[in-house]
Amino acid sequence: MEDTAPVLEMIGVTKEFPGVLALDDVTFRVRPGTVHALMGENGAGKSTLMKCLFGIYRMDAGKITLGGKECRFNSAADAMRAGVSMIHQELSNVPERSVAQNLWLGREPLNGLHLVDHRKMSEDTRDLLRSLKYEFDPGARMSGLSISQQQGCEIARAVSYNASIVVMDEPTSSLTENEVAHLFEIIRDLRQKGVAIIYISHKMEEIFQIADVVTVMRDGKVIGTYPVTEIDNSKLISLMVGRDITHRFPPVESVIGEVCLQVKNLSALNPRSFKDISFELRRGEILGLGGLVGAQRTELVESVFGIRAVASGEVLVNGSPLRKLTPLNAINAGIGLVTEDRRSTGIFPLLDITVNTTIPSLGKYRNRVGLLDHRRLTEVAKNQNEQLRTKTPSMATMIQNLSGGNQQKVILSRWLMTLPDILIMDEPTRGIDVGAKYEIYTIMAELVNQGKAIIMVSSEMPELIGMSHRVLVLCEGRLTGALAKKDATQEEIMRYATKFIKEFV
């Protein structure tokens, strides 16, 4: 494979944003018929490099060659016409249109009257999905599909271009284990057909399963390119973060105190959701909440916070019941919620870091005439983000311009400004790199050392086991297992996550 001429060369690519050198003289080569992993911490420059390739960003310097011919794309459409397709981390479908309409958007087949040939479009969609072993109805509305099914449509759309290069940016972030295995079958099939796959993921185990070559970036530069057979997990982490992380999780040595939260016989208003859930949370404790997709973990914690209506049950904070479950009452009782989907329900993308940090605390920062004290707001928000080591050019930077890990730190800063005793964290490290993950874990350890309590929902088994004092397991909306740390193995968690058990100790 080393003797094969590269299908893609990006040579001397430089890209600068105000105050940030995002790419610094980057050279990146990809050969046909290979899966080339692109690794690095959030902010390392991976996505910026791919957006330069895909015509979303214009390079300040450098050149791109495809098949030995120099080219420059002014738009994503130019890139796709040249044989480059991309599966973005964030879904970009049209919710109220059908699967077929989404797959062929902007390139619909036309009949002799130059009108959209809906029958052919449906047949082509059915053939494409069948070839990828997807069982979607071409006429189904996109908004009616699950997130993993929508991700499957994104994959199908990328494949439909018959591209010579397919960029996959965190393609498994919303997929189950079986769906990941299915995706890997598709990738292997594409590789056999000579397609080059550029694979971006923060999940280390995926890289060693599917990649042939790994390129590591750090601080806008390429650190090195290695055959996957010549690198191991520890070396890869060290190259990415620039230091050794000898332990994946920091020690959590907090003192477990009295009960601060009680959930009693809580049932969702939706009969298909969770039912009759009871548990307790203690000060100084990280309580893990595990289960498979559809277990209703997010629905449960959002109901505790008051976002979703419940049919019955109660929530008590420090022994006092919350008379009405609403987000405002939860915040006033000392509860904060870091939501699962950072982009959709966490950040305000077009607002700056100060506003994103202070938005639930604005009432505390009014001056004598009742107006917001902006100087004090900015100062307090800055101090809080500095404590969490948020990396940003300034507090006036729009949060959408930060890396995922730094966005997560801003959200944590937001809730810490409300002085919560209880913090609910739903998938706290989803979509962030290993270095940023360790920093989030360290913050969590510091919080429980201060006597605060955390409920952590996680789909990552090592994270669930490594950070939790206890693990509760849900299956189909029922609480099926409660495991002490010493008993919380992958096998035990999966046993409770896959089989409904009426009684357990």
N, C-alpha and C positions, 0 to 999 in steps of 0.2 A: 504493500500500500504506500510505503514511503517513496517508491519510484513513480507513483502516479502524480501527474501534474495537478496542482490545486484547481478546484472549480471556482474558488473564491479567494481573492487576496485583497486585504485592506492594509495599505502601506502608509505609515507615517501619519495616521489620522489624529488630528488635534481638534478639540472642540472646547470653547470657553463660554461660560455664562457669566453674568455680572458677579464678580467676586469669587468665582469658582472655576478652576481649570479641570473640567470634567474628564477630558481625554488628553493625554500627554504623549504624542508621538507613538501611537499604538500601531503595531503591525500584527495582523491576525490572518492565518491561512487555514483553509478547510479543503480537504480532499473528497472527491466523490465516493459514495458508498461507505461513508464513515459516520458514526455518531460522535460529534465533537462537543464535549461538555465545556461550558463557559462558566467559571466559578469565581466567586469573590463576595466580600461583604456587601451589604446594601451601601450604595454610594461609591462602589469601586469603579463604576463606569460601564458595567455590562449592558444595561438597558440603553444607555446613551449610544454606545457603539452600535447596537442593533438598530436603533432609530436612525442613525446615520446611514446604515446599510439600506434601510427600508424607505429612505426618502422623507422621513418625518422631520429630521434635523438636517441642516446643511453643515457640512464640515468646514472648519476654518482653514484646514490644511490637510493634505494627504490625497490619496487616490484609491479607487476601487476598480478591480478587474474581475470580470466574470468570464470563465472559459478563455482567459488570456486576453480579452478585449476590455479596454478601459471604458468605464461608464460612470455616469453621475445621474442619480435619480432626484427629481424635483418633487415627487409625490409617491405615496404608497402604490398608486395605480401604475406608475412607471416601473416600480420594482416588481410588481406582480406580472406585468407584461413581459418582463425580462426573465421570469422564472424563479422569483424569490417570493415565498409566502411566509406568513407569520401567524402563530397562535399566541395571542396576547394573554398576559396574566389576568387582566380584567376583561370580562365578557363584554362584547360590543355588538350584541344582536339587537334586532328591532322587536320588542316584546309582543306587539299586537299583530305581527305578521306570521305567516306559516313557516314551517321548517324549510320548505322548498323555496319560498320567497327570500328567506334569509340566506340560503346557500348560494343563490344565483343573483343576488342583489347587484344591480348595475351591469349585469351581463346576461339578462334573461334571453332565452331562445325566442326568436320571432317567427311568425308564420308568413305566408305569402303576402298578406296585407300589412306587414310590418307591425302587427300587434303581438303582444306576449302570447306565446304558445303554451298555455297552462298545462295541457296534457303532456307535452314533451318534457316540460320542466318537472312535472310530477314523476314521470317515468325515469328521467335522468337521476332525480333525487333518490328514487327507490333503488335503482341499480347501484348508485354510489354507496348508499347506506348498507345495502346487502353485501357489497364487496368488502366493506369494513366490519361486517357482522354487527351492525347496529340495528336495533328493532324499533325505529321511530316511524310514526306515520308522517309522510311528507306533508299532509294537510293539517297536522296538529299545530295549534297556536304555540309560539315559542314560550309565552308567559305561562303556559300550562305544563311545561316540562320541568323536571327537577334540575337543580344546578349542575349535577353531573351529566345529565342528558344534554343540557345546553352546551356544556364543555365538549361533549361528543360531537355536537353540530359544528362547533368551532374547528375541531380537528378535521371533520369531513370537508368543511369549506376550504381549509388550507390544502388538503390533499387534492381537491377538485381542480386546482390550477395546474396539475401535472408539473409542478415546479421541480427544478433541479436542486434547489436549496429550500429547506423548511426550517424556520426558526421556531422553537417551542420554548416559551417563557413561562416557567412554573406550570406545566400542563396538567400536573396531577394534584394541584392544590385543593380541588373539590371532588376528587375521585376516591372511591372505595378501593380496597386491596384487589378485588376481582377486576374492577375497571382499570386499575393501573396495569395489571397483568395483560388485559386486553389491549391497552395502548402500546405496551411494549411489543406485542405481536405485530401491531401495525407498523411500529418503527422498524422492527427487524425485516418486515416485508419491503418497506421502502428502501432500506439499506441494500437489500439484495437486488433491487432494481436500479441501484447506482445513485439514489438520491442522497444528498448530504444533509444530515440533521444537525443543527446547532441547538444544543439542549442546555437550558438554564434551569437549575433547581438548587434549592437549599437543603434538599434531603440527600444526605451523603450516601445512604444505602442504594439510592437509585443510580447514582453515578457509577458505582462499581458493578451494578447489574447490567447496565445498558450501554455505557460509553466505551469508545475505543481510545479516545484521546481526551486529555484535559488541559485547558488553558486557564491559568489563574491570573486574575487581575486584582490590583490593590492600589487605591488612591489614583485612579485614572491611568495606571500603567500596567503593562503585561509583565508579570513576574516570571512566568515560564510556561512552556508547553511540554507535556509528558505523556507517554503511552500509559494507559490506565493500569497496565500490568506492572509498571515500575514505580507506583506510588501507593501509599496506604492512607488510611483515614487520618492518622496523627500528622503525617507530613502534609497532607492536603489542608488540614485545619491550620497548621503552622504557617504555610505559605499564604493562606487567605488573610489571616489576622496579623501576621508579622511577629507572632510570639507563640510559645507553646501553651496550650491549655491542657494541663495534666489531668484535670478532672472536668468532666462535662458539666457537672452541677456543683454549685458552691455548697459548703456545709450549712445545713439549717439547724441551728442549735437553740432555738427559742424555747422558753418555758411555757408549757401548756397551762392555761389558766381556767377561769370559770366560763360557763356557757354564756355566749353573747347573742346567739341567734338560734331560735327554735322554729322549725317548720313542722306544722302539725296537720296531717291528713289533707294535704293540699291537692286539689283536683282541678284540672283545667276546665274552662267553659266549653272548649271544643272536646267532644267525647272521644275523638280519635287521638287526642294528645295524652298527657300524663294523668295518672290517677292515684290518689291516696298515698302521697309521698310525705314521709316524716323523717326528719334528721335534726341533729344539733351541730353547732359550730362553736368552738371554744377560742378564747383569746390566745394568740401566739401559734395558732394552728393554720396549716395549709391543707384544706380538705379538697382532694381531687375528685372530679366527677367524670367518670368514663362511660363508654358505650359506643356502639356503632352509629353510622349515619341513620337517622330516623328514630334514635332512642329517646328523643325529646329533651335532651339536656339543655339546649338553648331556650326552649320553650319554658322549662322549669325555672331557670335563673331569671329570665325576663319577667316571669310572673311574680317571683319573689320581689323583684325591683318595682313591680307595678305597671310594666309596659303592657302585659297581656292580662285579660280578665280571667278570674277563677270562678269556679262553680261553688266550691266549698273549701273549708280549711282555714287556717290562720297562720300568721307570721308574727313572732314575738321577738323584740329586740331588748336585751337586758331584762327579760321577764315581762315587759309591757307589750301588749298586742298592738299592732298597727291596725287601727279601726278601719281604714280604707287603704287598699293597696294602690298607691299612685307613685310615680317617680318622685314628685315633690315631697311626699310624706317619707319615702325611703331616704332621700337625701337629708331631710331634716332629722331623721333617726340615725344618721351616721353611716349610710350605705352608699357605695359607689359602684358603678357598672362599666367595665371596659368591654364593649360589645364585640361580637364575633367578627363582623365584617367592617374592618377599619374604614374602607373607602365609602361604603354606602351609609353606615350608621354611626361612624366614629368621628371623622374629621369634617370640618367645613372647608372644603378644598380651596376656595377663592378668598378665604380670610386669613389674616396673618397669625403668627404663633401666639402673640399676646391675646388676641380674641379667642382663639381655640383653647388656650389654657384657662382663661378666666370666665368663660361663658356661664358656668353654673354658679359662680360666686359673685356675680356683679352686684348683688344687693348689699354685699359687705363693704363695698368700696365707693360709697357716695360721700360727697362733701356736705357742708352745712346747709346748702340750699337744695340738696337732693339730687345734684347732678353727679355723673360719674367722675371720679378722680383719676383721669387717664394716666397721669404721671405715676401715681401710686400703683395703679393696675400694672403698668409696664414694668415697674421695679420689682413688684412681688412675683409676677410671672417669670421675669428673667432670673430671679434668685432661685425659684423652684426648678426651672429647667437646668440651671447650672448645677444644682444638687444632683440631678439625674444624668448629668453629662450629655445633654442634648447638643448635637452638633448642628449649628446653623450659622449662616453669615450674619444674621441680625434677627431681632425679635419682629421686625417688620416683614420678614420673608413669608410668602404664602406657604402654608403648610403642605400643599400639593407638591412643592418643589423639594421637600425633604425625602430622604430614604424612608423605607417602611419602618425600620427600627427606630429612627428618630421621630417619626410620626407617632409611633407607639409610646415613646417617652413623653411626648407632649400630652397625649391622652392621659397617661398616668399622672403627669403634673397637674392636669385639670382636676382630677379627682382628689389628689392629695391636698389641693388648695381648699377643698370642702371639709378637710379634717375628718375623714371617715374613720370609723372603728372597724368597719367591715368592707372589704373590697372584693367584688365579684369580677373575675377575669375570665372571659370566654375566649378560648384559643389565643392566649396572650402572645405567643411567638409565631403565629401563622404568617408565612411569607417573609420572614426576616432571617438573616444569616446567622451563622453559628456564633460569631463574635457578639453580635447584638443580642442574641438569645442569652448568652452568659451574663450580659449586663442586666437584662430584664430579670433573670433568675436572682442575681445578686440584690437587686432592688427589692424583690419579693422577700428574700431572706432578711434584709434589713428591716422591712416593715413588720414582719412577725416577731423579730427580735425586740421591736418597740412595743409589743403587746397587741398589735392589730391582728385581725383574722382575715384569711383569704379563702374564697371558694374558687378553684381553678378548673374550668372545663378544658379538656384537652383530648385530641384525637391521636396524639403522639404518645405511644406507650412508654418509651424511655422517660419522657418528660413527666408523665403521670406518676410513674414509679419513683423517679429520681427526686422529685420536689415535694411529694405529698406525705403528710403524717398519716393520713388515712385515705382510702379510696372507696367512694360509693360508685356502684355500677348500675346503669339503667338499661333496660331492654324493653322496647316497644312501650315506653311510657310507664313502666313499672320498676320499682327499686328492687333489684334482684340480688344484690350483694353489697356487703360492707366489710372491707378488708383493712386490717391493721398493716402498718408498713412492712412488717416482717413477712406477712402473708401475701403481699401485693406483687405477685409474679405475673408475667405476661399470660401464662397458661390459665391462672385462676381468673384474671380479669376477663379473658376471652370466654372462659366457661360461663361466667355470669352474663356476659354481654350477648351471648348467642342462644341462651336457653332460659325460658321463663321458669323461675323457681319460686314457689309460693312461700316457702318457709326457709329462713337461713339464720345463722347465728352471727 
